[in-house]
């Protein structure tokens, strides 16, 4: 088993409230910018799946903000699942489902459900190219007609880093595991388009991050 990655945002490993909820400063920082984009692209109703939900901060906040949508958190790590459930208990939201164990790379066959909107935050740079391709394939395959995917995180631009901080972070990741690191945004969007998604777009976000977005064509009536 590979050693856990040592990330700059290590404070999320601590339960700061004593009730099992883990806190990630980065999640607190990017929550509102992500929500501003979600407000423009979320469907009015339907089922939303969050991959690699981490601490659970995002999905609880989003579920409270959009009560007409049903929100499904997921993760593969026991500590993260415990934290997500603790956040859910504190939130007490009728439209927030119990967190499920889902390996975003290889667990799609066991999911047993499709969704209207699937998103992931800050995952692709932490996994290999092959694993990232599997995540993207699963996200597309798990969508209903007219469904959408949204991917947030740091990306390179045709092999060029968007800032010195990005270059440094990529080097730090590769020093721990040479198979991981930044993916080109063009590579991600081309994967989504090759899988049949349309209207792909790239949105600039704070701190040199991006949101990548695409949708499935609705079935003809």
FIKOLZA-1660 file (N, C-alpha, C; in steps of 0.1 Angstrom, whole numbers, plus 5000, padded with zeros to 4 digits):
% residues 221
   i   px   py   pz ch aa at
   1 5008 4988 5000  A  X  N
   1 5000 5000 5000  A  X CA
   1 5009 5012 5000  A  X  C
   2 5005 5022 4992  A  X  N
   2 5013 5035 4991  A  X CA
   2 5011 5043 5004  A  X  C
   3 5021 5050 5007  A  X  N
   3 5021 5059 5019  A  X CA
   3 5010 5070 5016  A  X  C
   4 5003 5075 5026  A  X  N
   4 4994 5087 5023  A  X CA
   4 5002 5099 5019  A  X  C
   5 4996 5106 5010  A  X  N
   5 5003 5119 5005  A  X CA
   5 5003 5129 5016  A  X  C
   6 5014 5136 5016  A  X  N
   6 5016 5147 5026  A  X CA
   6 5012 5160 5019  A  X  C
   7 5001 5166 5022  A  X  N
   7 4996 5177 5015  A  X CA
   7 4997 5190 5023  A  X  C
   8 4998 5201 5017  A  X  N
   8 5000 5214 5025  A  X CA
   8 4988 5216 5035  A  X  C
   9 4976 5212 5031  A  X  N
   9 4964 5215 5038  A  X CA
   9 4962 5203 5049  A  X  C
  10 4972 5202 5057  A  X  N
  10 4972 5190 5067  A  X CA
  10 4962 5192 5079  A  X  C
  11 4958 5205 5081  A  X  N
  11 4949 5207 5092  A  X CA
  11 4936 5200 5091  A  X  C
  12 4932 5195 5079  A  X  N
  12 4919 5188 5078  A  X CA
  12 4920 5174 5085  A  X  C
  13 4932 5170 5089  A  X  N
  13 4933 5157 5096  A  X CA
  13 4928 5158 5111  A  X  C
  14 4925 5170 5115  A  X  N
  14 4922 5172 5129  A  X CA
  14 4907 5175 5131  A  X  C
  15 4902 5168 5141  A  X  N
  15 4888 5171 5145  A  X CA
  15 4888 5183 5155  A  X  C
  16 4884 5195 5149  A  X  N
  16 4885 5207 5157  A  X CA
  16 4873 5210 5166  A  X  C
  17 4863 5202 5164  A  X  N
  17 4850 5205 5171  A  X CA
  17 4847 5195 5182  A  X  C
  18 4854 5183 5181  A  X  N
  18 4851 5173 5191  A  X CA
  18 4839 5164 5188  A  X  C
  19 4833 5166 5176  A  X  N
  19 4822 5158 5173  A  X CA
  19 4824 5149 5160  A  X  C
  20 4837 5148 5156  A  X  N
  20 4840 5139 5145  A  X CA
  20 4841 5146 5132  A  X  C
  21 4838 5159 5131  A  X  N
  21 4838 5166 5118  A  X CA
  21 4853 5171 5116  A  X  C
  22 4859 5166 5105  A  X  N
  22 4872 5171 5101  A  X CA
  22 4870 5184 5093  A  X  C
  23 4880 5192 5094  A  X  N
  23 4879 5206 5087  A  X CA
  23 4891 5207 5078  A  X  C
  24 4889 5211 5066  A  X  N
  24 4899 5214 5056  A  X CA
  24 4899 5229 5053  A  X  C
  25 4909 5237 5056  A  X  N
  25 4909 5251 5053  A  X CA
  25 4907 5254 5038  A  X  C
  26 4912 5245 5029  A  X  N
  26 4910 5247 5015  A  X CA
  26 4896 5246 5011  A  X  C
  27 4889 5237 5018  A  X  N
  27 4874 5235 5015  A  X CA
  27 4867 5247 5019  A  X  C
  28 4870 5253 5030  A  X  N
  28 4864 5266 5034  A  X CA
  28 4867 5277 5025  A  X  C
  29 4879 5278 5019  A  X  N
  29 4882 5288 5010  A  X CA
  29 4875 5287 4997  A  X  C
  30 4875 5275 4991  A  X  N
  30 4869 5274 4978  A  X CA
  30 4854 5271 4977  A  X  C
  31 4848 5270 4989  A  X  N
  31 4834 5266 4989  A  X CA
  31 4825 5277 4982  A  X  C
  32 4827 5289 4985  A  X  N
  32 4818 5300 4979  A  X CA
  32 4821 5302 4964  A  X  C
  33 4834 5302 4960  A  X  N
  33 4836 5303 4946  A  X CA
  33 4830 5292 4938  A  X  C
  34 4831 5280 4943  A  X  N
  34 4825 5268 4936  A  X CA
  34 4810 5270 4936  A  X  C
  35 4804 5274 4948  A  X  N
  35 4789 5276 4948  A  X CA
  35 4784 5286 4938  A  X  C
  36 4792 5296 4936  A  X  N
  36 4788 5306 4926  A  X CA
  36 4787 5300 4912  A  X  C
  37 4796 5291 4909  A  X  N
  37 4795 5284 4896  A  X CA
  37 4783 5274 4896  A  X  C
  38 4782 5267 4907  A  X  N
  38 4771 5257 4908  A  X CA
  38 4757 5264 4906  A  X  C
  39 4756 5276 4911  A  X  N
  39 4743 5283 4909  A  X CA
  39 4740 5286 4895  A  X  C
  40 4750 5286 4886  A  X  N
  40 4747 5288 4872  A  X CA
  40 4745 5275 4864  A  X  C
  41 4749 5263 4869  A  X  N
  41 4748 5251 4861  A  X CA
  41 4740 5240 4867  A  X  C
  42 4737 5240 4880  A  X  N
  42 4730 5229 4886  A  X CA
  42 4716 5228 4880  A  X  C
  43 4710 5216 4878  A  X  N
  43 4696 5215 4875  A  X CA
  43 4687 5220 4886  A  X  C
  44 4675 5223 4883  A  X  N
  44 4665 5227 4893  A  X CA
  44 4662 5216 4903  A  X  C
  45 4661 5204 4898  A  X  N
  45 4658 5192 4906  A  X CA
  45 4666 5180 4901  A  X  C
  46 4667 5170 4909  A  X  N
  46 4674 5158 4905  A  X CA
  46 4684 5153 4915  A  X  C
  47 4692 5144 4911  A  X  N
  47 4702 5137 4921  A  X CA
  47 4716 5141 4917  A  X  C
  48 4723 5145 4928  A  X  N
  48 4737 5150 4926  A  X CA
  48 4746 5140 4934  A  X  C
  49 4757 5136 4927  A  X  N
  49 4767 5127 4934  A  X CA
  49 4780 5135 4935  A  X  C
  50 4786 5135 4947  A  X  N
  50 4799 5141 4949  A  X CA
  50 4809 5130 4951  A  X  C
  51 4819 5130 4943  A  X  N
  51 4830 5120 4945  A  X CA
  51 4840 5125 4955  A  X  C
  52 4847 5116 4962  A  X  N
  52 4857 5119 4971  A  X CA
  52 4854 5131 4980  A  X  C
  53 4843 5129 4987  A  X  N
  53 4837 5140 4995  A  X CA
  53 4846 5146 5006  A  X  C
  54 4856 5138 5009  A  X  N
  54 4866 5143 5019  A  X CA
  54 4860 5146 5033  A  X  C
  55 4861 5158 5038  A  X  N
  55 4856 5161 5051  A  X CA
  55 4841 5161 5052  A  X  C
  56 4835 5164 5041  A  X  N
  56 4820 5166 5040  A  X CA
  56 4815 5180 5041  A  X  C
  57 4825 5189 5042  A  X  N
  57 4821 5204 5044  A  X CA
  57 4813 5208 5032  A  X  C
  58 4818 5206 5020  A  X  N
  58 4812 5211 5008  A  X CA
  58 4797 5206 5006  A  X  C
  59 4796 5193 5006  A  X  N
  59 4783 5188 5003  A  X CA
  59 4772 5191 5013  A  X  C
  60 4775 5193 5025  A  X  N
  60 4765 5197 5035  A  X CA
  60 4761 5212 5032  A  X  C
  61 4771 5220 5029  A  X  N
  61 4768 5234 5026  A  X CA
  61 4759 5235 5013  A  X  C
  62 4763 5227 5003  A  X  N
  62 4755 5228 4991  A  X CA
  62 4741 5222 4992  A  X  C
  63 4740 5211 5000  A  X  N
  63 4727 5206 5002  A  X CA
  63 4718 5215 5009  A  X  C
  64 4723 5223 5019  A  X  N
  64 4715 5233 5026  A  X CA
  64 4711 5244 5016  A  X  C
  65 4720 5247 5007  A  X  N
  65 4717 5259 4998  A  X CA
  65 4707 5255 4987  A  X  C
  66 4707 5242 4983  A  X  N
  66 4698 5238 4972  A  X CA
  66 4690 5226 4977  A  X  C
  67 4679 5229 4984  A  X  N
  67 4671 5219 4990  A  X CA
  67 4663 5211 4980  A  X  C
  68 4661 5215 4968  A  X  N
  68 4653 5208 4958  A  X CA
  68 4661 5197 4951  A  X  C
  69 4674 5197 4954  A  X  N
  69 4682 5186 4948  A  X CA
  69 4685 5176 4959  A  X  C
  70 4687 5163 4955  A  X  N
  70 4691 5153 4965  A  X CA
  70 4706 5151 4963  A  X  C
  71 4714 5152 4974  A  X  N
  71 4728 5152 4974  A  X CA
  71 4734 5139 4980  A  X  C
  72 4742 5132 4973  A  X  N
  72 4748 5119 4977  A  X CA
  72 4763 5121 4979  A  X  C
  73 4768 5121 4991  A  X  N
  73 4783 5121 4993  A  X CA
  73 4789 5107 4992  A  X  C
  74 4802 5107 4989  A  X  N
  74 4808 5094 4988  A  X CA
  74 4823 5095 4991  A  X  C
  75 4829 5085 4995  A  X  N
  75 4844 5084 4997  A  X CA
  75 4848 5070 4998  A  X  C
  76 4861 5068 4998  A  X  N
  76 4866 5054 5000  A  X CA
  76 4874 5052 5013  A  X  C
  77 4877 5063 5020  A  X  N
  77 4885 5063 5032  A  X CA
  77 4876 5063 5044  A  X  C
  78 4879 5055 5054  A  X  N
  78 4871 5053 5066  A  X CA
  78 4870 5066 5074  A  X  C
  79 4881 5073 5076  A  X  N
  79 4882 5085 5084  A  X CA
  79 4873 5096 5077  A  X  C
  80 4874 5097 5064  A  X  N
  80 4866 5107 5056  A  X CA
  80 4851 5103 5057  A  X  C
  81 4848 5091 5056  A  X  N
  81 4834 5087 5057  A  X CA
  81 4828 5090 5071  A  X  C
  82 4836 5088 5081  A  X  N
  82 4832 5091 5095  A  X CA
  82 4829 5106 5096  A  X  C
  83 4838 5114 5090  A  X  N
  83 4837 5129 5090  A  X CA
  83 4824 5134 5083  A  X  C
  84 4823 5128 5071  A  X  N
  84 4811 5132 5063  A  X CA
  84 4798 5129 5070  A  X  C
  85 4797 5117 5077  A  X  N
  85 4785 5114 5084  A  X CA
  85 4784 5123 5096  A  X  C
  86 4795 5127 5102  A  X  N
  86 4794 5136 5114  A  X CA
  86 4788 5150 5109  A  X  C
  87 4793 5155 5098  A  X  N
  87 4788 5167 5092  A  X CA
  87 4773 5166 5089  A  X  C
  88 4769 5154 5083  A  X  N
  88 4755 5152 5080  A  X CA
  88 4746 5151 5093  A  X  C
  89 4751 5146 5103  A  X  N
  89 4743 5146 5116  A  X CA
  89 4741 5160 5121  A  X  C
  90 4752 5168 5120  A  X  N
  90 4751 5182 5125  A  X CA
  90 4741 5190 5116  A  X  C
  91 4741 5187 5103  A  X  N
  91 4733 5195 5093  A  X CA
  91 4718 5191 5094  A  X  C
  92 4715 5178 5096  A  X  N
  92 4701 5174 5097  A  X CA
  92 4693 5178 5085  A  X  C
  93 4697 5175 5073  A  X  N
  93 4691 5179 5061  A  X CA
  93 4684 5167 5054  A  X  C
  94 4671 5169 5051  A  X  N
  94 4663 5158 5045  A  X CA
  94 4668 5154 5031  A  X  C
  95 4674 5163 5024  A  X  N
  95 4679 5161 5010  A  X CA
  95 4693 5156 5010  A  X  C
  96 4700 5153 5021  A  X  N
  96 4713 5149 5021  A  X CA
  96 4713 5134 5025  A  X  C
  97 4718 5126 5016  A  X  N
  97 4718 5111 5018  A  X CA
  97 4730 5107 5027  A  X  C
  98 4729 5095 5032  A  X  N
  98 4740 5089 5040  A  X CA
  98 4752 5087 5031  A  X  C
  99 4764 5090 5036  A  X  N
  99 4776 5088 5028  A  X CA
  99 4778 5073 5024  A  X  C
 100 4781 5071 5011  A  X  N
 100 4784 5057 5007  A  X CA
 100 4799 5055 5004  A  X  C
 101 4803 5043 5005  A  X  N
 101 4817 5040 5002  A  X CA
 101 4818 5038 4987  A  X  C
 102 4825 5046 4980  A  X  N
 102 4827 5045 4965  A  X CA
 102 4841 5048 4961  A  X  C
 103 4847 5038 4955  A  X  N
 103 4860 5040 4949  A  X CA
 103 4858 5047 4935  A  X  C
 104 4862 5060 4934  A  X  N
 104 4859 5067 4922  A  X CA
 104 4867 5062 4910  A  X  C
 105 4877 5054 4912  A  X  N
 105 4884 5048 4901  A  X CA
 105 4878 5035 4896  A  X  C
 106 4875 5026 4905  A  X  N
 106 4871 5013 4901  A  X CA
 106 4858 5008 4906  A  X  C
 107 4850 5017 4913  A  X  N
 107 4838 5012 4920  A  X CA
 107 4825 5014 4913  A  X  C
 108 4825 5019 4901  A  X  N
 108 4813 5023 4894  A  X CA
 108 4803 5012 4891  A  X  C
 109 4808 5000 4889  A  X  N
 109 4799 4989 4886  A  X CA
 109 4790 4986 4897  A  X  C
 110 4794 4989 4909  A  X  N
 110 4786 4986 4921  A  X CA
 110 4777 4997 4925  A  X  C
 111 4778 5008 4918  A  X  N
 111 4770 5020 4923  A  X CA
 111 4755 5018 4922  A  X  C
 112 4751 5012 4911  A  X  N
 112 4737 5008 4909  A  X CA
 112 4727 5020 4907  A  X  C
 113 4732 5031 4903  A  X  N
 113 4723 5043 4902  A  X CA
 113 4730 5053 4893  A  X  C
 114 4722 5061 4885  A  X  N
 114 4727 5071 4877  A  X CA
 114 4723 5085 4883  A  X  C
 115 4730 5095 4879  A  X  N
 115 4728 5109 4885  A  X CA
 115 4726 5119 4874  A  X  C
 116 4720 5130 4879  A  X  N
 116 4718 5142 4870  A  X CA
 116 4730 5151 4870  A  X  C
 117 4738 5151 4880  A  X  N
 117 4749 5159 4882  A  X CA
 117 4760 5152 4890  A  X  C
 118 4772 5151 4885  A  X  N
 118 4783 5145 4893  A  X CA
 118 4795 5154 4893  A  X  C
 119 4801 5156 4904  A  X  N
 119 4812 5165 4905  A  X CA
 119 4823 5160 4914  A  X  C
 120 4835 5165 4913  A  X  N
 120 4846 5161 4921  A  X CA
 120 4855 5173 4923  A  X  C
 121 4860 5175 4935  A  X  N
 121 4869 5186 4938  A  X CA
 121 4883 5181 4943  A  X  C
 122 4893 5186 4936  A  X  N
 122 4907 5184 4941  A  X CA
 122 4910 5169 4942  A  X  C
 123 4908 5162 4931  A  X  N
 123 4912 5148 4931  A  X CA
 123 4922 5144 4920  A  X  C
 124 4920 5149 4908  A  X  N
 124 4927 5144 4896  A  X CA
 124 4942 5145 4898  A  X  C
 125 4947 5156 4904  A  X  N
 125 4961 5158 4905  A  X CA
 125 4967 5148 4915  A  X  C
 126 4959 5142 4923  A  X  N
 126 4964 5133 4934  A  X CA
 126 4964 5118 4929  A  X  C
 127 4961 5115 4917  A  X  N
 127 4960 5102 4911  A  X CA
 127 4967 5101 4898  A  X  C
 128 4970 5089 4893  A  X  N
 128 4977 5088 4881  A  X CA
 128 4969 5091 4869  A  X  C
 129 4975 5092 4857  A  X  N
 129 4967 5094 4845  A  X CA
 129 4957 5084 4842  A  X  C
 130 4961 5071 4844  A  X  N
 130 4952 5060 4841  A  X CA
 130 4940 5060 4851  A  X  C
 131 4943 5063 4864  A  X  N
 131 4932 5064 4874  A  X CA
 131 4923 5076 4871  A  X  C
 132 4929 5087 4866  A  X  N
 132 4921 5099 4863  A  X CA
 132 4912 5096 4851  A  X  C
 133 4917 5089 4841  A  X  N
 133 4909 5085 4830  A  X CA
 133 4897 5076 4834  A  X  C
 134 4900 5067 4844  A  X  N
 134 4889 5058 4849  A  X CA
 134 4878 5066 4856  A  X  C
 135 4883 5076 4864  A  X  N
 135 4873 5085 4871  A  X CA
 135 4864 5092 4861  A  X  C
 136 4870 5098 4851  A  X  N
 136 4862 5105 4841  A  X CA
 136 4853 5096 4834  A  X  C
 137 4857 5084 4830  A  X  N
 137 4849 5074 4823  A  X CA
 137 4837 5071 4832  A  X  C
 138 4840 5068 4845  A  X  N
 138 4829 5065 4855  A  X CA
 138 4819 5077 4856  A  X  C
 139 4824 5089 4857  A  X  N
 139 4815 5100 4858  A  X CA
 139 4806 5102 4846  A  X  C
 140 4811 5099 4834  A  X  N
 140 4803 5100 4822  A  X CA
 140 4792 5089 4822  A  X  C
 141 4797 5077 4825  A  X  N
 141 4788 5065 4825  A  X CA
 141 4778 5065 4835  A  X  C
 142 4780 5073 4846  A  X  N
 142 4770 5074 4857  A  X CA
 142 4760 5085 4856  A  X  C
 143 4759 5091 4844  A  X  N
 143 4750 5102 4842  A  X CA
 143 4737 5098 4835  A  X  C
 144 4726 5105 4839  A  X  N
 144 4713 5104 4832  A  X CA
 144 4714 5112 4819  A  X  C
 145 4705 5110 4810  A  X  N
 145 4704 5119 4798  A  X CA
 145 4702 5133 4802  A  X  C
 146 4710 5142 4796  A  X  N
 146 4710 5156 4800  A  X CA
 146 4719 5159 4813  A  X  C
 147 4725 5148 4818  A  X  N
 147 4733 5150 4830  A  X CA
 147 4746 5158 4828  A  X  C
 148 4752 5163 4839  A  X  N
 148 4764 5171 4838  A  X CA
 148 4775 5166 4847  A  X  C
 149 4787 5169 4843  A  X  N
 149 4799 5167 4852  A  X CA
 149 4806 5181 4854  A  X  C
 150 4811 5182 4866  A  X  N
 150 4819 5194 4870  A  X CA
 150 4831 5189 4877  A  X  C
 151 4843 5194 4873  A  X  N
 151 4856 5190 4879  A  X CA
 151 4863 5203 4883  A  X  C
 152 4866 5203 4896  A  X  N
 152 4874 5215 4901  A  X CA
 152 4888 5211 4906  A  X  C
 153 4897 5219 4903  A  X  N
 153 4911 5216 4908  A  X CA
 153 4921 5224 4900  A  X  C
 154 4934 5221 4903  A  X  N
 154 4945 5227 4896  A  X CA
 154 4949 5219 4884  A  X  C
 155 4951 5226 4873  A  X  N
 155 4954 5219 4860  A  X CA
 155 4966 5227 4853  A  X  C
 156 4973 5220 4845  A  X  N
 156 4983 5226 4837  A  X CA
 156 4976 5229 4823  A  X  C
 157 4983 5238 4816  A  X  N
 157 4978 5243 4803  A  X CA
 157 4988 5238 4792  A  X  C
 158 4984 5227 4785  A  X  N
 158 4993 5221 4775  A  X CA
 158 5008 5220 4781  A  X  C
 159 5009 5215 4793  A  X  N
 159 5022 5212 4799  A  X CA
 159 5028 5224 4806  A  X  C
 160 5021 5235 4805  A  X  N
 160 5027 5248 4812  A  X CA
 160 5019 5250 4825  A  X  C
 161 5026 5253 4836  A  X  N
 161 5019 5256 4848  A  X CA
 161 5014 5270 4849  A  X  C
 162 5003 5273 4855  A  X  N
 162 4997 5286 4855  A  X CA
 162 5003 5295 4865  A  X  C
 163 5012 5290 4874  A  X  N
 163 5018 5299 4884  A  X CA
 163 5030 5291 4890  A  X  C
 164 5039 5299 4896  A  X  N
 164 5051 5292 4903  A  X CA
 164 5046 5283 4914  A  X  C
 165 5035 5287 4921  A  X  N
 165 5030 5278 4931  A  X CA
 165 5025 5265 4926  A  X  C
 166 5019 5265 4914  A  X  N
 166 5014 5253 4908  A  X CA
 166 5026 5244 4904  A  X  C
 167 5037 5250 4899  A  X  N
 167 5049 5242 4895  A  X CA
 167 5055 5236 4907  A  X  C
 168 5055 5243 4918  A  X  N
 168 5061 5238 4931  A  X CA
 168 5052 5227 4937  A  X  C
 169 5039 5229 4936  A  X  N
 169 5030 5218 4942  A  X CA
 169 5031 5206 4933  A  X  C
 170 5032 5207 4920  A  X  N
 170 5033 5195 4911  A  X CA
 170 5046 5188 4915  A  X  C
 171 5057 5195 4916  A  X  N
 171 5070 5189 4920  A  X CA
 171 5069 5182 4933  A  X  C
 172 5062 5188 4943  A  X  N
 172 5061 5182 4956  A  X CA
 172 5053 5168 4955  A  X  C
 173 5042 5168 4947  A  X  N
 173 5035 5156 4945  A  X CA
 173 5043 5145 4938  A  X  C
 174 5051 5149 4928  A  X  N
 174 5058 5139 4921  A  X CA
 174 5070 5134 4929  A  X  C
 175 5075 5142 4939  A  X  N
 175 5085 5137 4947  A  X CA
 175 5080 5126 4957  A  X  C
 176 5067 5125 4959  A  X  N
 176 5061 5115 4967  A  X CA
 176 5057 5103 4958  A  X  C
 177 5053 5106 4946  A  X  N
 177 5048 5095 4937  A  X CA
 177 5049 5100 4923  A  X  C
 178 5058 5094 4915  A  X  N
 178 5061 5100 4901  A  X CA
 178 5049 5098 4892  A  X  C
 179 5039 5090 4896  A  X  N
 179 5028 5087 4887  A  X CA
 179 5017 5097 4888  A  X  C
 180 5017 5106 4898  A  X  N
 180 5006 5115 4900  A  X CA
 180 5011 5129 4897  A  X  C
 181 5002 5139 4898  A  X  N
 181 5006 5153 4895  A  X CA
 181 4995 5159 4886  A  X  C
 182 4998 5171 4882  A  X  N
 182 4988 5179 4874  A  X CA
 182 4985 5173 4861  A  X  C
 183 4972 5174 4857  A  X  N
 183 4968 5170 4844  A  X CA
 183 4965 5182 4835  A  X  C
 184 4967 5181 4822  A  X  N
 184 4963 5192 4814  A  X CA
 184 4948 5194 4813  A  X  C
 185 4943 5206 4814  A  X  N
 185 4928 5208 4813  A  X CA
 185 4924 5203 4799  A  X  C
 186 4932 5205 4789  A  X  N
 186 4928 5200 4775  A  X CA
 186 4926 5185 4775  A  X  C
 187 4935 5178 4782  A  X  N
 187 4934 5163 4782  A  X CA
 187 4921 5159 4788  A  X  C
 188 4917 5166 4799  A  X  N
 188 4905 5162 4806  A  X CA
 188 4893 5165 4797  A  X  C
 189 4892 5177 4791  A  X  N
 189 4881 5180 4783  A  X CA
 189 4880 5171 4771  A  X  C
 190 4891 5168 4765  A  X  N
 190 4891 5159 4753  A  X CA
 190 4886 5145 4757  A  X  C
 191 4889 5140 4769  A  X  N
 191 4883 5128 4774  A  X CA
 191 4868 5128 4775  A  X  C
 192 4863 5139 4781  A  X  N
 192 4849 5141 4782  A  X CA
 192 4842 5142 4769  A  X  C
 193 4848 5149 4759  A  X  N
 193 4842 5150 4746  A  X CA
 193 4842 5137 4739  A  X  C
 194 4853 5129 4740  A  X  N
 194 4854 5116 4733  A  X CA
 194 4844 5107 4739  A  X  C
 195 4840 5109 4751  A  X  N
 195 4830 5100 4757  A  X CA
 195 4815 5104 4754  A  X  C
 196 4814 5115 4746  A  X  N
 196 4801 5119 4741  A  X CA
 196 4795 5131 4747  A  X  C
 197 4802 5137 4757  A  X  N
 197 4797 5149 4763  A  X CA
 197 4799 5161 4754  A  X  C
 198 4790 5171 4756  A  X  N
 198 4791 5183 4747  A  X CA
 198 4791 5196 4756  A  X  C
 199 4792 5207 4750  A  X  N
 199 4793 5220 4756  A  X CA
 199 4803 5221 4767  A  X  C
 200 4815 5215 4764  A  X  N
 200 4826 5215 4775  A  X CA
 200 4831 5229 4776  A  X  C
 201 4835 5233 4788  A  X  N
 201 4839 5246 4791  A  X CA
 201 4850 5246 4802  A  X  C
 202 4857 5257 4802  A  X  N
 202 4868 5259 4812  A  X CA
 202 4866 5272 4819  A  X  C
 203 4865 5272 4832  A  X  N
 203 4863 5285 4839  A  X CA
 203 4874 5288 4849  A  X  C
 204 4879 5300 4848  A  X  N
 204 4890 5304 4857  A  X CA
 204 4884 5306 4871  A  X  C
 205 4892 5301 4881  A  X  N
 205 4888 5302 4895  A  X CA
 205 4899 5308 4903  A  X  C
 206 4897 5312 4915  A  X  N
 206 4908 5318 4923  A  X CA
 206 4919 5308 4925  A  X  C
 207 4931 5314 4928  A  X  N
 207 4943 5306 4931  A  X CA
 207 4947 5297 4919  A  X  C
 208 4945 5301 4907  A  X  N
 208 4949 5294 4895  A  X CA
 208 4942 5281 4893  A  X  C
 209 4931 5279 4900  A  X  N
 209 4923 5267 4898  A  X CA
 209 4913 5269 4886  A  X  C
 210 4908 5258 4882  A  X  N
 210 4898 5258 4871  A  X CA
 210 4886 5250 4875  A  X  C
 211 4874 5253 4869  A  X  N
 211 4863 5244 4868  A  X CA
 211 4861 5239 4854  A  X  C
 212 4861 5226 4852  A  X  N
 212 4858 5220 4839  A  X CA
 212 4844 5215 4839  A  X  C
 213 4836 5217 4829  A  X  N
 213 4822 5214 4829  A  X CA
 213 4818 5208 4815  A  X  C
 214 4809 5198 4815  A  X  N
 214 4804 5193 4803  A  X CA
 214 4791 5186 4806  A  X  C
 215 4783 5184 4795  A  X  N
 215 4770 5177 4797  A  X CA
 215 4767 5167 4787  A  X  C
 216 4758 5157 4791  A  X  N
 216 4753 5147 4781  A  X CA
 216 4742 5153 4773  A  X  C
 217 4741 5150 4760  A  X  N
 217 4730 5154 4752  A  X CA
 217 4717 5147 4757  A  X  C
 218 4707 5155 4757  A  X  N
 218 4694 5149 4761  A  X CA
 218 4689 5139 4751  A  X  C
 219 4682 5129 4755  A  X  N
 219 4676 5120 4745  A  X CA
 219 4665 5126 4737  A  X  C
 220 4665 5123 4724  A  X  N
 220 4655 5128 4715  A  X CA
 220 4641 5123 4719  A  X  C
 221 4631 5131 4719  A  X  N
 221 4617 5127 4722  A  X CA
 221 4610 5124 4710  A  X  C
% end
